[in-house]
Amino acid sequence: MTVIDLRSDTVTQPSAGMREAMANAPMGDDVYGEDPSVNKLESELALRLGFASALFVPTGTMSNLLALMAHCGRGDEYIVGQQAHTYKYEGGGAAVLGSIQPQPLEVQADGSLDLAQVVAAIKPDDFHFARTRLLALENTMQGKVLPVEYLAAASRLTREHGLALHLDGARLYNAAVKLGVDASDITRHFDSVSVCLSKGLGAPVGSVLCGTAELIGKARRLRKMVGGGMRQAGQLAAAGLYALDHQVERLADDHANAQFLAEGLRAAGYEVEPVQTNMVYVQVDERAEALKAFAAEEGIRLSAAPRLRMVTHMDVSHSQIEHVIAVFTEFSRQ
C-alpha cells in the first residue's frame, strides 16, 4: 500500500533530478569556507532575496536561533506571535541558549500581529525592563500569507522604533507563489530571513539565513558554537540549489490540492478553515485519535489533534487526495 503522508511537507523525498544533482556536487570543507556548492547556494540565495550575505545551516530551528542571537544580546527582548514557530515550537532556544526574553502577542485570524499591539509591547528605555530589540514575523503563518502591504507597514514600524525585523520564512516560497510575486518582494522588508529548503521545496536537509554581512558574520560564529558547522556539505547544498531552480513554481500544485481537499471535506460535512496555501485545518474534536487510526488502515498518515492540520506537498497527488476525501467521508458515516 502506498502511504499518503499528510502530517507535514517535511516528509518529502528527493526527486530523481535532485538526487543526480547531489551525486555530482563538488564538495569541500565548509567550516573552512571551501565547499563550492555551499558557497554557491549561499551567494545565490542572498542575491535572489536582496541580501549581502547568507549562511547554510542544518535546520530551520537553528537558522532562526542564530538570527535571534545575532540581533539580540543577553537580557534583550523580541516580540513574537503566540503561535509562531520561533516562540512555541523551537524548544525555547532563544531564552535557553540566548538569554533572550520573548514577548508573545496573540496572532490575528489572518496570521498577522496587530501592529498597534506591537507598539504597545515595546518597552520604555528603563533599566527595569528588558530592551526590546527585534520583531519576528512568520510567513506563511499556519498556511496564511501575510500581504506585502502589511510587511511594509511592519518594516516602517520597526524603523521608527529602532527595532530589527526578522522573518521566519520557512515557507517563504509558498507565500510568494500564492501572492504571485518574486520572493524578494517579500524579503526586502526584513533585516534577516530564514528560508527552509526541506519543506515544500523538497530538499532533504537544510535552511539558509540571509542578512547583512555583519549579521551573518555573527551567525557564522554562533553556528560553530551550537554545533552547526558541517564539513563536506556540498551534496546537501546541491539539493537546495536544485530545489530553488526546479521546484518553486510547482508549489502552486500543492496549493491547488489543498483547496481540492478542503472542498471535498466540506462536502462530506466537515468544518474546514479557509485555505490559502498548502495547509488544511479541519475540526475533528474528540474524534482525532479514532480518525488517525481509521486513516492509517487506509494508508493515510495523519497527526492526531482536535484542530487537525493536513499539509499537501510534492509527494501527494490529486488522485491520492481523492482517496483521502473518500476515507474521511466513510469515517464520518460511521
PyMOL commands that set and color helices and strands:
alter all, ss='L'
color gray80, all
select helices_A, chain A and resi 9-11+16-23+30-32+36-49+60-71+85-88+93-98+115-121+148-160+172-179+183-187+213-225+234-246+251-267+285-297+318-333
alter helices_A, ss='H'
color red, helices_A
select strands_A, chain A and resi 4-5+53-57+76-81+101-105+131-138+164-169+192-196+207-211+271-272+279-283+300-301+307-311
alter strands_A, ss='S'
color yellow, strands_A
deselect
rebuild
show_as cartoon
